[in-house]
Amino acid sequence: MRNGTPHLSSSLRALTMLDSVINGGGGRSITDLARQLDIPVSTAHRQIATLVAAGYLSPDPAGGYMAGSRLLLLNARIDEKQVIVAKAAPVLPALARQIGCIVQLGTLENDMVTYRLKAGRSADALFTKVGQQLEAYCSGMGKVLLANLPEDEREKYLSLGPFVPLTAATITDPDHLRSTLRQIAMTDVARDEGEIVPDLHCVAVPIKRPDGQVLAAISASYRVTDDSEAGRSDLIAPLTAAAMTISTQVYGNPPDTAG
């Protein structure tokens, strides 16, 4: 077929109704939902009844509908970080070719950065490995992920020191690290300026959900042999564009950006 596999319109309509109910936060009447979707009230009734019978929705005390037990069970089984990794896998090699750097994706587990993806020419020469964990306070991706934690979690992390200096550039003072993380939260850009390996620098940006939450980050790493090569502000735009591409592929909507 020239247009590919045909869609089941009834399934698409039911999924659209489910999306409207969940995104609306529950509590909305069937009449309101029908008006929003521009469908007959009788059709909305049938869609809601079907979703309730299947366990994807359930009535709420306010007279509307909310997520049902089956939908909650499905949600609990989804590894959102792994979905991000899967969508990022084809994006990172193209980004690495574009900017001529080693590109990586990481997530935060137990206060450590877990390296999930790595791409780029001579990527094997870089000491990091997929599956490896490193301290978050001294890496670009780690700083991005820490900066986007809820404030109480971030403060708990900062209270866990001491932060061991790996090089002369490593930030070890909690107050200095706190101010650095606040700046990163405002700009959505973090840097590692030789804080793990003296001549290894990186620029990192977050991959955002539509609500602004951050579960993963990507970075571009490069070697610095003299001060003129430090900074690499030219990497910010392509990194940010790639992060937005990944977010849109995962969530379907452009994420909030830093104000």
C-alpha positions in Angstrom: 0.0 0.0 0.0 1.4 3.4 -1.0 0.4 5.1 2.2 1.6 2.3 4.5 -0.4 0.4 7.1 -3.8 2.0 7.5 -4.7 3.3 11.0 -7.8 2.2 12.9 -9.7 5.4 13.3 -11.7 4.0 16.2 -8.5 3.2 18.1 -7.1 6.7 17.4 -10.3 8.3 18.7 -10.2 6.3 21.9 -6.6 7.1 22.5 -7.3 10.8 21.9 -10.1 10.6 24.5 -7.7 8.9 26.9 -5.1 11.6 26.4 -7.6 14.4 27.0 -8.8 12.8 30.2 -5.3 12.3 31.6 -3.9 15.7 30.5 -7.0 17.4 31.9 -6.3 16.1 35.4 -9.7 14.3 35.8 -12.9 15.8 37.1 -14.2 16.9 33.7 -17.6 15.7 32.6 -18.2 13.7 29.4 -20.1 16.7 28.0 -17.0 18.9 28.5 -14.7 16.3 26.9 -17.1 15.9 23.9 -17.1 19.7 23.4 -13.3 19.9 23.6 -12.9 17.0 21.0 -15.7 18.3 18.9 -17.5 14.9 18.9 -21.1 13.9 19.8 -21.8 13.4 23.5 -23.1 9.9 22.7 -19.8 9.0 21.1 -17.9 10.4 24.1 -20.0 8.2 26.4 -19.2 5.1 24.4 -15.5 5.9 24.3 -15.4 6.5 28.0 -17.4 3.4 28.8 -15.0 1.3 26.7 -11.9 2.7 28.4 -13.5 2.2 31.9 -14.4 -1.4 31.0 -10.9 -2.1 29.8 -9.4 -0.6 33.0 -7.7 2.4 31.4 -10.0 4.9 33.1 -12.0 4.8 36.3 -14.7 7.3 37.7 -13.4 9.8 40.2 -15.3 11.3 43.2 -15.7 14.6 41.4 -17.9 13.1 38.7 -15.2 12.9 36.1 -12.6 10.2 35.2 -9.0 9.4 36.1 -6.4 6.9 35.3 -7.5 3.3 35.9 -5.7 0.4 37.4 -4.5 -1.0 34.0 -3.1 2.3 32.9 -1.2 2.7 36.2 0.2 -0.8 35.9 1.4 -0.1 32.4 3.0 3.2 33.5 4.8 1.4 36.4 6.4 -1.0 33.9 7.8 1.8 31.6 11.4 2.6 32.1 11.3 6.2 30.9 15.1 6.6 30.9 15.5 3.6 28.7 12.9 5.1 26.3 15.0 8.2 26.1 18.1 6.1 25.4 16.4 4.3 22.6 15.2 7.5 21.0 18.7 9.1 21.4 20.6 6.2 19.9 20.3 7.3 16.3 20.6 11.0 17.1 24.0 10.9 18.9 26.2 9.5 16.1 24.9 12.2 13.7 25.5 14.9 16.3 29.1 13.6 16.9 29.8 13.8 13.2 28.4 17.3 13.0 30.5 18.7 15.8 33.5 16.5 15.6 33.4 15.5 19.3 32.7 12.5 21.4 29.0 12.7 22.5 27.5 10.9 25.5 24.2 10.5 27.2 23.9 10.0 31.0 21.3 9.6 33.7 21.5 10.0 37.5 21.2 6.9 39.7 22.1 6.9 43.4 23.9 10.3 43.1 26.1 8.9 40.3 26.1 9.5 36.6 25.4 6.4 34.6 26.8 6.5 31.0 24.1 5.1 28.7 25.3 6.0 25.2 28.6 7.0 23.6 29.3 8.0 20.0 31.9 9.7 17.9 35.2 9.1 16.2 37.8 7.6 18.6 35.1 7.2 21.2 36.8 4.1 22.5 39.9 6.1 23.4 37.9 8.1 26.0 38.1 6.5 29.4 34.3 6.4 29.9 32.3 3.2 29.0 28.6 2.5 28.5 27.3 1.3 31.9 30.0 3.0 33.9 29.2 5.2 36.8 31.1 8.4 37.8 30.7 11.1 40.4 28.2 13.7 39.4 29.8 16.8 40.9 32.8 16.9 38.6 31.2 16.1 35.2 29.2 18.3 32.8 26.3 15.8 32.6 26.4 15.3 36.3 26.1 19.0 37.0 23.2 19.3 34.6 21.3 16.5 36.3 22.1 17.8 39.8 21.0 21.3 38.9 17.6 20.0 37.8 16.9 18.0 40.9 14.2 19.3 43.3 15.8 21.7 45.7 15.5 19.4 48.8 17.2 16.6 46.9 19.9 18.9 45.6 20.6 20.2 49.1 20.8 16.7 50.5 23.4 15.8 47.8 25.4 18.9 48.7 25.4 17.9 52.4 27.0 14.5 51.6 30.5 15.7 51.0 33.4 15.8 51.1 33.9 16.2 47.3 37.2 14.8 46.4 39.4 16.8 44.0 40.3 14.7 41.0 42.3 17.6 39.4 43.2 21.1 40.4 40.1 22.3 38.6 37.6 20.1 40.5 34.9 22.1 42.4 35.0 20.7 45.9 33.5 23.5 48.1 29.7 22.9 48.6 28.9 26.6 48.4 30.8 27.0 45.2 29.1 23.9 43.8 25.7 25.2 44.9 26.1 28.5 43.1 27.4 26.7 40.0 24.3 24.4 40.0 22.0 27.4 40.3 23.6 29.1 37.3 23.3 25.9 35.3 19.6 25.6 36.2 19.1 29.1 34.7 21.1 28.6 31.6 20.7 24.9 30.8 24.4 24.6 30.0 27.1 23.0 32.2 30.8 22.6 31.7 33.6 20.3 32.9 36.8 22.3 32.4 39.3 19.6 33.2 37.7 18.5 36.5 38.1 14.8 35.9 41.1 14.7 33.5 43.2 17.9 33.2 43.0 18.3 29.4 39.5 16.9 28.9 36.7 19.4 28.7 33.0 19.0 27.9 29.8 21.0 27.4 26.5 19.4 28.6 22.8 20.2 28.2 19.6 18.6 29.6 17.0 16.5 27.8 13.8 17.9 29.1 10.3 16.5 29.5 7.5 18.8 28.4 7.0 19.8 32.1 10.6 20.8 32.4 11.8 17.8 34.5 15.2 16.4 33.5 15.9 12.6 33.5 18.9 12.6 31.2 21.6 14.9 29.7 24.0 14.8 26.7 27.5 16.1 26.5 30.2 16.8 24.0 33.8 16.0 25.1 37.0 17.4 23.6 40.7 17.7 24.4 42.2 21.1 25.2 45.9 21.7 24.5 45.9 25.5 25.0 43.6 28.1 26.4 42.3 29.1 23.0 40.5 25.8 22.7 38.6 26.1 26.0 35.0 27.1 26.3 33.6 25.9 22.9 30.4 27.9 23.1 29.8 26.8 19.5 28.8 23.4 20.8 25.8 24.7 22.8 23.4 25.2 19.8 23.9 21.8 18.2 23.7 20.0 21.6 20.5 21.9 22.5 19.0 21.1 19.1 19.8 17.4 19.5 18.4 17.4 23.1 15.1 19.0 21.8 14.9 16.4 19.0 15.2 13.6 21.5 12.7 15.1 23.8 10.2 15.6 21.0 10.6 12.0 19.8 10.0 10.7 23.3 7.2 13.0 24.5 5.8 14.4 21.3 5.8 18.1 22.5 8.7 20.6 22.7 10.0 20.9 26.3 9.9 24.1 28.3 13.1 26.1 27.9 15.1 28.0 30.4 13.7 31.5 31.1 
